[in-house]
Amino acid sequence: MSNAVRIGILGDFNPEFRSHHATADSLQHAAPQTESESDSEWIPTPSLTAPGAEKTLETFDGLWASPAVPTKV
């Protein structure tokens, strides 16, 4: 049995944003402190309102709201 913790990162990954890389990196660095592994996946913002979004979110052990996600107002 795997002890990997599945984390969904809410937001639109942009490789130009250092904070996006830091988010995934921080989850990887924290995992050994809890004697677990971290399996993270970015969840694009538009998919959060798509049909079946709730079922997708239920597949994760936790959710992280990404910093520095540009939003259009």
PDB file of N, CA, C and O in Angstrom:
ATOM      1  N   MET A   1       0.849  -1.180   0.000  1.00  0.00           N
ATOM      2  CA  MET A   1       0.000   0.000   0.000  1.00  0.00           C
ATOM      3  C   MET A   1       0.893   1.241   0.000  1.00  0.00           C
ATOM      4  O   MET A   1       1.852   1.321   0.768  1.00  0.00           O
ATOM      5  N   SER A   2       0.588   2.171  -0.829  1.00  0.00           N
ATOM      6  CA  SER A   2       1.351   3.411  -0.910  1.00  0.00           C
ATOM      7  C   SER A   2       0.872   4.392   0.148  1.00  0.00           C
ATOM      8  O   SER A   2      -0.314   4.461   0.470  1.00  0.00           O
ATOM      9  N   ASN A   3       1.828   5.150   0.681  1.00  0.00           N
ATOM     10  CA  ASN A   3       1.445   6.171   1.640  1.00  0.00           C
ATOM     11  C   ASN A   3       1.515   7.558   0.998  1.00  0.00           C
ATOM     12  O   ASN A   3       1.702   8.563   1.685  1.00  0.00           O
ATOM     13  N   ALA A   4       1.364   7.597  -0.315  1.00  0.00           N
ATOM     14  CA  ALA A   4       1.395   8.875  -1.034  1.00  0.00           C
ATOM     15  C   ALA A   4       0.131   9.673  -0.740  1.00  0.00           C
ATOM     16  O   ALA A   4      -0.979   9.140  -0.725  1.00  0.00           O
ATOM     17  N   VAL A   5       0.332  10.954  -0.508  1.00  0.00           N
ATOM     18  CA  VAL A   5      -0.770  11.876  -0.279  1.00  0.00           C
ATOM     19  C   VAL A   5      -1.018  12.613  -1.587  1.00  0.00           C
ATOM     20  O   VAL A   5      -0.119  13.256  -2.127  1.00  0.00           O
ATOM     21  N   ARG A   6      -2.244  12.516  -2.092  1.00  0.00           N
ATOM     22  CA  ARG A   6      -2.586  13.171  -3.364  1.00  0.00           C
ATOM     23  C   ARG A   6      -3.081  14.581  -3.087  1.00  0.00           C
ATOM     24  O   ARG A   6      -4.066  14.775  -2.375  1.00  0.00           O
ATOM     25  N   ILE A   7      -2.389  15.565  -3.656  1.00  0.00           N
ATOM     26  CA  ILE A   7      -2.747  16.964  -3.484  1.00  0.00           C
ATOM     27  C   ILE A   7      -3.110  17.555  -4.837  1.00  0.00           C
ATOM     28  O   ILE A   7      -2.332  17.474  -5.788  1.00  0.00           O
ATOM     29  N   GLY A   8      -4.284  18.143  -4.919  1.00  0.00           N
ATOM     30  CA  GLY A   8      -4.701  18.864  -6.118  1.00  0.00           C
ATOM     31  C   GLY A   8      -4.357  20.337  -5.936  1.00  0.00           C
ATOM     32  O   GLY A   8      -4.771  20.967  -4.963  1.00  0.00           O
ATOM     33  N   ILE A   9      -3.595  20.877  -6.882  1.00  0.00           N
ATOM     34  CA  ILE A   9      -3.226  22.293  -6.821  1.00  0.00           C
ATOM     35  C   ILE A   9      -4.168  23.052  -7.747  1.00  0.00           C
ATOM     36  O   ILE A   9      -4.124  22.887  -8.966  1.00  0.00           O
ATOM     37  N   LEU A  10      -5.020  23.884  -7.153  1.00  0.00           N
ATOM     38  CA  LEU A  10      -6.023  24.618  -7.917  1.00  0.00           C
ATOM     39  C   LEU A  10      -5.388  25.830  -8.580  1.00  0.00           C
ATOM     40  O   LEU A  10      -4.836  26.697  -7.903  1.00  0.00           O
ATOM     41  N   GLY A  11      -5.467  25.890  -9.886  1.00  0.00           N
ATOM     42  CA  GLY A  11      -4.938  27.038 -10.609  1.00  0.00           C
ATOM     43  C   GLY A  11      -4.398  26.640 -11.971  1.00  0.00           C
ATOM     44  O   GLY A  11      -4.320  25.461 -12.316  1.00  0.00           O
ATOM     45  N   ASP A  12      -4.034  27.637 -12.718  1.00  0.00           N
ATOM     46  CA  ASP A  12      -3.518  27.437 -14.066  1.00  0.00           C
ATOM     47  C   ASP A  12      -2.000  27.530 -14.022  1.00  0.00           C
ATOM     48  O   ASP A  12      -1.439  28.617 -13.890  1.00  0.00           O
ATOM     49  N   PHE A  13      -1.343  26.385 -14.133  1.00  0.00           N
ATOM     50  CA  PHE A  13       0.117  26.360 -14.050  1.00  0.00           C
ATOM     51  C   PHE A  13       0.729  27.195 -15.161  1.00  0.00           C
ATOM     52  O   PHE A  13       0.387  27.051 -16.334  1.00  0.00           O
ATOM     53  N   ASN A  14       1.638  28.066 -14.765  1.00  0.00           N
ATOM     54  CA  ASN A  14       2.390  28.876 -15.720  1.00  0.00           C
ATOM     55  C   ASN A  14       3.860  28.672 -15.405  1.00  0.00           C
ATOM     56  O   ASN A  14       4.321  29.069 -14.335  1.00  0.00           O
ATOM     57  N   PRO A  15       4.609  28.056 -16.321  1.00  0.00           N
ATOM     58  CA  PRO A  15       6.012  27.766 -16.046  1.00  0.00           C
ATOM     59  C   PRO A  15       6.867  29.013 -15.826  1.00  0.00           C
ATOM     60  O   PRO A  15       7.985  28.911 -15.321  1.00  0.00           O
ATOM     61  N   GLU A  16       6.366  30.171 -16.194  1.00  0.00           N
ATOM     62  CA  GLU A  16       7.118  31.409 -15.989  1.00  0.00           C
ATOM     63  C   GLU A  16       6.989  31.945 -14.566  1.00  0.00           C
ATOM     64  O   GLU A  16       7.764  32.812 -14.162  1.00  0.00           O
ATOM     65  N   PHE A  17       6.023  31.443 -13.802  1.00  0.00           N
ATOM     66  CA  PHE A  17       5.817  31.908 -12.431  1.00  0.00           C
ATOM     67  C   PHE A  17       6.629  31.039 -11.476  1.00  0.00           C
ATOM     68  O   PHE A  17       6.336  29.856 -11.300  1.00  0.00           O
ATOM     69  N   ARG A  18       7.643  31.629 -10.866  1.00  0.00           N
ATOM     70  CA  ARG A  18       8.475  30.873  -9.921  1.00  0.00           C
ATOM     71  C   ARG A  18       7.631  30.330  -8.760  1.00  0.00           C
ATOM     72  O   ARG A  18       7.903  29.248  -8.239  1.00  0.00           O
ATOM     73  N   SER A  19       6.612  31.087  -8.367  1.00  0.00           N
ATOM     74  CA  SER A  19       5.777  30.628  -7.247  1.00  0.00           C
ATOM     75  C   SER A  19       5.061  29.319  -7.569  1.00  0.00           C
ATOM     76  O   SER A  19       4.774  28.534  -6.666  1.00  0.00           O
ATOM     77  N   HIS A  20       4.774  29.078  -8.834  1.00  0.00           N
ATOM     78  CA  HIS A  20       4.118  27.821  -9.204  1.00  0.00           C
ATOM     79  C   HIS A  20       5.084  26.652  -9.034  1.00  0.00           C
ATOM     80  O   HIS A  20       4.699  25.587  -8.550  1.00  0.00           O
ATOM     81  N   HIS A  21       6.324  26.851  -9.428  1.00  0.00           N
ATOM     82  CA  HIS A  21       7.327  25.802  -9.215  1.00  0.00           C
ATOM     83  C   HIS A  21       7.550  25.587  -7.725  1.00  0.00           C
ATOM     84  O   HIS A  21       7.689  24.453  -7.266  1.00  0.00           O
ATOM     85  N   ALA A  22       7.583  26.688  -6.969  1.00  0.00           N
ATOM     86  CA  ALA A  22       7.823  26.603  -5.522  1.00  0.00           C
ATOM     87  C   ALA A  22       6.701  25.847  -4.814  1.00  0.00           C
ATOM     88  O   ALA A  22       6.954  25.145  -3.834  1.00  0.00           O
ATOM     89  N   THR A  23       5.480  25.981  -5.291  1.00  0.00           N
ATOM     90  CA  THR A  23       4.356  25.268  -4.684  1.00  0.00           C
ATOM     91  C   THR A  23       4.564  23.764  -4.783  1.00  0.00           C
ATOM     92  O   THR A  23       4.475  23.055  -3.781  1.00  0.00           O
ATOM     93  N   ALA A  24       4.838  23.281  -5.977  1.00  0.00           N
ATOM     94  CA  ALA A  24       5.057  21.843  -6.167  1.00  0.00           C
ATOM     95  C   ALA A  24       6.307  21.394  -5.406  1.00  0.00           C
ATOM     96  O   ALA A  24       6.316  20.324  -4.799  1.00  0.00           O
ATOM     97  N   ASP A  25       7.354  22.210  -5.440  1.00  0.00           N
ATOM     98  CA  ASP A  25       8.591  21.864  -4.721  1.00  0.00           C
ATOM     99  C   ASP A  25       8.346  21.754  -3.224  1.00  0.00           C
ATOM    100  O   ASP A  25       8.867  20.848  -2.573  1.00  0.00           O
ATOM    101  N   SER A  26       7.555  22.672  -2.675  1.00  0.00           N
ATOM    102  CA  SER A  26       7.319  22.657  -1.229  1.00  0.00           C
ATOM    103  C   SER A  26       6.571  21.403  -0.794  1.00  0.00           C
ATOM    104  O   SER A  26       6.824  20.866   0.284  1.00  0.00           O
ATOM    105  N   LEU A  27       5.669  20.947  -1.618  1.00  0.00           N
ATOM    106  CA  LEU A  27       4.945  19.715  -1.293  1.00  0.00           C
ATOM    107  C   LEU A  27       5.894  18.515  -1.288  1.00  0.00           C
ATOM    108  O   LEU A  27       5.784  17.632  -0.438  1.00  0.00           O
ATOM    109  N   GLN A  28       6.818  18.492  -2.237  1.00  0.00           N
ATOM    110  CA  GLN A  28       7.805  17.407  -2.290  1.00  0.00           C
ATOM    111  C   GLN A  28       8.747  17.456  -1.085  1.00  0.00           C
ATOM    112  O   GLN A  28       9.104  16.415  -0.534  1.00  0.00           O
ATOM    113  N   HIS A  29       9.145  18.652  -0.678  1.00  0.00           N
ATOM    114  CA  HIS A  29      10.062  18.799   0.457  1.00  0.00           C
ATOM    115  C   HIS A  29       9.380  18.471   1.787  1.00  0.00           C
ATOM    116  O   HIS A  29      10.035  18.000   2.717  1.00  0.00           O
ATOM    117  N   ALA A  30       8.089  18.713   1.881  1.00  0.00           N
ATOM    118  CA  ALA A  30       7.366  18.461   3.128  1.00  0.00           C
ATOM    119  C   ALA A  30       7.059  16.978   3.329  1.00  0.00           C
ATOM    120  O   ALA A  30       6.931  16.524   4.466  1.00  0.00           O
ATOM    121  N   ALA A  31       6.943  16.241   2.266  1.00  0.00           N
ATOM    122  CA  ALA A  31       6.528  14.842   2.356  1.00  0.00           C
ATOM    123  C   ALA A  31       7.399  14.005   3.298  1.00  0.00           C
ATOM    124  O   ALA A  31       6.842  13.278   4.121  1.00  0.00           O
ATOM    125  N   PRO A  32       8.728  14.065   3.223  1.00  0.00           N
ATOM    126  CA  PRO A  32       9.530  13.235   4.139  1.00  0.00           C
ATOM    127  C   PRO A  32       9.318  13.582   5.616  1.00  0.00           C
ATOM    128  O   PRO A  32       9.499  12.733   6.489  1.00  0.00           O
ATOM    129  N   GLN A  33       8.938  14.820   5.889  1.00  0.00           N
ATOM    130  CA  GLN A  33       8.698  15.223   7.277  1.00  0.00           C
ATOM    131  C   GLN A  33       7.480  14.503   7.862  1.00  0.00           C
ATOM    132  O   GLN A  33       7.373  14.340   9.078  1.00  0.00           O
ATOM    133  N   THR A  34       6.584  14.084   7.007  1.00  0.00           N
ATOM    134  CA  THR A  34       5.395  13.358   7.460  1.00  0.00           C
ATOM    135  C   THR A  34       5.486  11.868   7.135  1.00  0.00           C
ATOM    136  O   THR A  34       4.502  11.133   7.218  1.00  0.00           O
ATOM    137  N   GLU A  35       6.701  11.443   6.762  1.00  0.00           N
ATOM    138  CA  GLU A  35       6.949  10.051   6.405  1.00  0.00           C
ATOM    139  C   GLU A  35       5.975   9.558   5.335  1.00  0.00           C
ATOM    140  O   GLU A  35       5.426   8.460   5.415  1.00  0.00           O
ATOM    141  N   SER A  36       5.788  10.403   4.346  1.00  0.00           N
ATOM    142  CA  SER A  36       4.896  10.044   3.245  1.00  0.00           C
ATOM    143  C   SER A  36       5.512  10.527   1.936  1.00  0.00           C
ATOM    144  O   SER A  36       6.586  11.128   1.910  1.00  0.00           O
ATOM    145  N   GLU A  37       4.818  10.251   0.886  1.00  0.00           N
ATOM    146  CA  GLU A  37       5.190  10.755  -0.426  1.00  0.00           C
ATOM    147  C   GLU A  37       4.111  11.729  -0.860  1.00  0.00           C
ATOM    148  O   GLU A  37       2.960  11.630  -0.436  1.00  0.00           O
ATOM    149  N   SER A  38       4.492  12.663  -1.702  1.00  0.00           N
ATOM    150  CA  SER A  38       3.524  13.629  -2.212  1.00  0.00           C
ATOM    151  C   SER A  38       3.329  13.413  -3.695  1.00  0.00           C
ATOM    152  O   SER A  38       4.292  13.335  -4.458  1.00  0.00           O
ATOM    153  N   ASP A  39       2.087  13.317  -4.089  1.00  0.00           N
ATOM    154  CA  ASP A  39       1.722  13.188  -5.496  1.00  0.00           C
ATOM    155  C   ASP A  39       0.802  14.362  -5.793  1.00  0.00           C
ATOM    156  O   ASP A  39      -0.377  14.346  -5.439  1.00  0.00           O
ATOM    157  N   SER A  40       1.356  15.389  -6.453  1.00  0.00           N
ATOM    158  CA  SER A  40       0.543  16.584  -6.714  1.00  0.00           C
ATOM    159  C   SER A  40       0.195  16.695  -8.190  1.00  0.00           C
ATOM    160  O   SER A  40       0.917  16.214  -9.063  1.00  0.00           O
ATOM    161  N   GLU A  41      -0.930  17.339  -8.435  1.00  0.00           N
ATOM    162  CA  GLU A  41      -1.417  17.526  -9.806  1.00  0.00           C
ATOM    163  C   GLU A  41      -2.090  18.891  -9.890  1.00  0.00           C
ATOM    164  O   GLU A  41      -2.909  19.250  -9.044  1.00  0.00           O
ATOM    165  N   TRP A  42      -1.731  19.639 -10.922  1.00  0.00           N
ATOM    166  CA  TRP A  42      -2.366  20.938 -11.147  1.00  0.00           C
ATOM    167  C   TRP A  42      -3.751  20.722 -11.742  1.00  0.00           C
ATOM    168  O   TRP A  42      -3.930  19.910 -12.650  1.00  0.00           O
ATOM    169  N   ILE A  43      -4.722  21.453 -11.224  1.00  0.00           N
ATOM    170  CA  ILE A  43      -6.103  21.366 -11.699  1.00  0.00           C
ATOM    171  C   ILE A  43      -6.446  22.718 -12.309  1.00  0.00           C
ATOM    172  O   ILE A  43      -6.609  23.697 -11.581  1.00  0.00           O
ATOM    173  N   PRO A  44      -6.560  22.791 -13.641  1.00  0.00           N
ATOM    174  CA  PRO A  44      -6.834  24.071 -14.295  1.00  0.00           C
ATOM    175  C   PRO A  44      -8.130  24.715 -13.795  1.00  0.00           C
ATOM    176  O   PRO A  44      -9.138  24.039 -13.589  1.00  0.00           O
ATOM    177  N   THR A  45      -8.082  26.013 -13.608  1.00  0.00           N
ATOM    178  CA  THR A  45      -9.221  26.763 -13.081  1.00  0.00           C
ATOM    179  C   THR A  45     -10.519  26.498 -13.843  1.00  0.00           C
ATOM    180  O   THR A  45     -11.542  26.246 -13.205  1.00  0.00           O
ATOM    181  N   PRO A  46     -10.526  26.542 -15.183  1.00  0.00           N
ATOM    182  CA  PRO A  46     -11.796  26.322 -15.893  1.00  0.00           C
ATOM    183  C   PRO A  46     -12.426  24.959 -15.601  1.00  0.00           C
ATOM    184  O   PRO A  46     -13.646  24.811 -15.676  1.00  0.00           O
ATOM    185  N   SER A  47     -11.611  23.976 -15.273  1.00  0.00           N
ATOM    186  CA  SER A  47     -12.163  22.644 -15.014  1.00  0.00           C
ATOM    187  C   SER A  47     -12.939  22.586 -13.702  1.00  0.00           C
ATOM    188  O   SER A  47     -13.679  21.630 -13.465  1.00  0.00           O
ATOM    189  N   LEU A  48     -12.780  23.589 -12.853  1.00  0.00           N
ATOM    190  CA  LEU A  48     -13.476  23.584 -11.564  1.00  0.00           C
ATOM    191  C   LEU A  48     -14.975  23.811 -11.687  1.00  0.00           C
ATOM    192  O   LEU A  48     -15.729  23.503 -10.765  1.00  0.00           O
ATOM    193  N   THR A  49     -15.411  24.350 -12.823  1.00  0.00           N
ATOM    194  CA  THR A  49     -16.841  24.560 -13.044  1.00  0.00           C
ATOM    195  C   THR A  49     -17.390  23.600 -14.099  1.00  0.00           C
ATOM    196  O   THR A  49     -18.562  23.679 -14.467  1.00  0.00           O
ATOM    197  N   ALA A  50     -16.550  22.706 -14.575  1.00  0.00           N
ATOM    198  CA  ALA A  50     -16.974  21.745 -15.595  1.00  0.00           C
ATOM    199  C   ALA A  50     -17.805  20.633 -14.963  1.00  0.00           C
ATOM    200  O   ALA A  50     -17.675  20.355 -13.770  1.00  0.00           O
ATOM    201  N   PRO A  51     -18.662  19.995 -15.767  1.00  0.00           N
ATOM    202  CA  PRO A  51     -19.403  18.845 -15.242  1.00  0.00           C
ATOM    203  C   PRO A  51     -18.426  17.794 -14.716  1.00  0.00           C
ATOM    204  O   PRO A  51     -17.411  17.508 -15.350  1.00  0.00           O
ATOM    205  N   GLY A  52     -18.732  17.238 -13.581  1.00  0.00           N
ATOM    206  CA  GLY A  52     -17.882  16.207 -12.995  1.00  0.00           C
ATOM    207  C   GLY A  52     -16.736  16.743 -12.151  1.00  0.00           C
ATOM    208  O   GLY A  52     -15.914  15.967 -11.663  1.00  0.00           O
ATOM    209  N   ALA A  53     -16.670  18.053 -11.971  1.00  0.00           N
ATOM    210  CA  ALA A  53     -15.569  18.651 -11.199  1.00  0.00           C
ATOM    211  C   ALA A  53     -15.540  18.131  -9.764  1.00  0.00           C
ATOM    212  O   ALA A  53     -14.471  17.876  -9.211  1.00  0.00           O
ATOM    213  N   GLU A  54     -16.710  17.976  -9.171  1.00  0.00           N
ATOM    214  CA  GLU A  54     -16.765  17.501  -7.785  1.00  0.00           C
ATOM    215  C   GLU A  54     -16.152  16.112  -7.663  1.00  0.00           C
ATOM    216  O   GLU A  54     -15.413  15.839  -6.717  1.00  0.00           O
ATOM    217  N   LYS A  55     -16.454  15.243  -8.608  1.00  0.00           N
ATOM    218  CA  LYS A  55     -15.894  13.891  -8.580  1.00  0.00           C
ATOM    219  C   LYS A  55     -14.377  13.933  -8.731  1.00  0.00           C
ATOM    220  O   LYS A  55     -13.663  13.169  -8.081  1.00  0.00           O
ATOM    221  N   THR A  56     -13.889  14.825  -9.587  1.00  0.00           N
ATOM    222  CA  THR A  56     -12.440  14.969  -9.766  1.00  0.00           C
ATOM    223  C   THR A  56     -11.792  15.411  -8.466  1.00  0.00           C
ATOM    224  O   THR A  56     -10.773  14.854  -8.058  1.00  0.00           O
ATOM    225  N   LEU A  57     -12.376  16.411  -7.813  1.00  0.00           N
ATOM    226  CA  LEU A  57     -11.807  16.926  -6.570  1.00  0.00           C
ATOM    227  C   LEU A  57     -11.826  15.875  -5.462  1.00  0.00           C
ATOM    228  O   LEU A  57     -10.947  15.864  -4.600  1.00  0.00           O
ATOM    229  N   GLU A  58     -12.812  15.005  -5.482  1.00  0.00           N
ATOM    230  CA  GLU A  58     -12.919  13.960  -4.460  1.00  0.00           C
ATOM    231  C   GLU A  58     -11.787  12.935  -4.541  1.00  0.00           C
ATOM    232  O   GLU A  58     -11.573  12.182  -3.592  1.00  0.00           O
ATOM    233  N   THR A  59     -11.065  12.895  -5.653  1.00  0.00           N
ATOM    234  CA  THR A  59      -9.984  11.921  -5.804  1.00  0.00           C
ATOM    235  C   THR A  59      -8.722  12.352  -5.071  1.00  0.00           C
ATOM    236  O   THR A  59      -7.768  11.579  -4.985  1.00  0.00           O
ATOM    237  N   PHE A  60      -8.698  13.572  -4.541  1.00  0.00           N
ATOM    238  CA  PHE A  60      -7.521  14.091  -3.847  1.00  0.00           C
ATOM    239  C   PHE A  60      -7.701  14.010  -2.337  1.00  0.00           C
ATOM    240  O   PHE A  60      -8.817  14.063  -1.819  1.00  0.00           O
ATOM    241  N   ASP A  61      -6.572  13.880  -1.647  1.00  0.00           N
ATOM    242  CA  ASP A  61      -6.590  13.886  -0.181  1.00  0.00           C
ATOM    243  C   ASP A  61      -6.667  15.308   0.353  1.00  0.00           C
ATOM    244  O   ASP A  61      -7.153  15.536   1.460  1.00  0.00           O
ATOM    245  N   GLY A  62      -6.191  16.254  -0.430  1.00  0.00           N
ATOM    246  CA  GLY A  62      -6.206  17.658  -0.028  1.00  0.00           C
ATOM    247  C   GLY A  62      -6.099  18.557  -1.238  1.00  0.00           C
ATOM    248  O   GLY A  62      -5.713  18.122  -2.323  1.00  0.00           O
ATOM    249  N   LEU A  63      -6.444  19.810  -1.041  1.00  0.00           N
ATOM    250  CA  LEU A  63      -6.390  20.793  -2.127  1.00  0.00           C
ATOM    251  C   LEU A  63      -5.558  21.981  -1.679  1.00  0.00           C
ATOM    252  O   LEU A  63      -5.559  22.351  -0.505  1.00  0.00           O
ATOM    253  N   TRP A  64      -4.854  22.567  -2.623  1.00  0.00           N
ATOM    254  CA  TRP A  64      -3.994  23.726  -2.367  1.00  0.00           C
ATOM    255  C   TRP A  64      -4.407  24.801  -3.366  1.00  0.00           C
ATOM    256  O   TRP A  64      -4.422  24.555  -4.572  1.00  0.00           O
ATOM    257  N   ALA A  65      -4.740  25.986  -2.872  1.00  0.00           N
ATOM    258  CA  ALA A  65      -5.050  27.114  -3.750  1.00  0.00           C
ATOM    259  C   ALA A  65      -3.744  27.757  -4.157  1.00  0.00           C
ATOM    260  O   ALA A  65      -3.021  28.283  -3.311  1.00  0.00           O
ATOM    261  N   SER A  66      -3.436  27.725  -5.423  1.00  0.00           N
ATOM    262  CA  SER A  66      -2.167  28.203  -5.935  1.00  0.00           C
ATOM    263  C   SER A  66      -1.994  29.711  -5.765  1.00  0.00           C
ATOM    264  O   SER A  66      -2.925  30.479  -6.004  1.00  0.00           O
ATOM    265  N   PRO A  67      -0.805  30.126  -5.354  1.00  0.00           N
ATOM    266  CA  PRO A  67      -0.511  31.556  -5.309  1.00  0.00           C
ATOM    267  C   PRO A  67      -0.205  32.085  -6.709  1.00  0.00           C
ATOM    268  O   PRO A  67       0.201  31.338  -7.599  1.00  0.00           O
ATOM    269  N   ALA A  68      -0.407  33.366  -6.878  1.00  0.00           N
ATOM    270  CA  ALA A  68      -0.048  34.060  -8.123  1.00  0.00           C
ATOM    271  C   ALA A  68      -0.776  33.541  -9.351  1.00  0.00           C
ATOM    272  O   ALA A  68      -0.204  33.472 -10.438  1.00  0.00           O
ATOM    273  N   VAL A  69      -2.023  33.182  -9.178  1.00  0.00           N
ATOM    274  CA  VAL A  69      -2.829  32.778 -10.326  1.00  0.00           C
ATOM    275  C   VAL A  69      -3.522  34.021 -10.853  1.00  0.00           C
ATOM    276  O   VAL A  69      -4.355  34.614 -10.168  1.00  0.00           O
ATOM    277  N   PRO A  70      -3.179  34.410 -12.063  1.00  0.00           N
ATOM    278  CA  PRO A  70      -3.835  35.600 -12.603  1.00  0.00           C
ATOM    279  C   PRO A  70      -5.294  35.319 -12.898  1.00  0.00           C
ATOM    280  O   PRO A  70      -5.631  34.306 -13.511  1.00  0.00           O
ATOM    281  N   THR A  71      -6.136  36.198 -12.468  1.00  0.00           N
ATOM    282  CA  THR A  71      -7.556  36.047 -12.768  1.00  0.00           C
ATOM    283  C   THR A  71      -8.036  37.284 -13.500  1.00  0.00           C
ATOM    284  O   THR A  71      -7.566  38.396 -13.260  1.00  0.00           O
ATOM    285  N   LYS A  72      -8.963  37.069 -14.380  1.00  0.00           N
ATOM    286  CA  LYS A  72      -9.537  38.181 -15.135  1.00  0.00           C
ATOM    287  C   LYS A  72     -10.812  38.620 -14.427  1.00  0.00           C
ATOM    288  O   LYS A  72     -11.682  37.804 -14.123  1.00  0.00           O
ATOM    289  N   VAL A  73     -10.908  39.887 -14.177  1.00  0.00           N
ATOM    290  CA  VAL A  73     -12.080  40.410 -13.469  1.00  0.00           C
ATOM    291  C   VAL A  73     -12.999  41.083 -14.453  1.00  0.00           C
ATOM    292  O   VAL A  73     -14.050  41.594 -14.067  1.00  0.00           O
TER     293      VAL A  73
END
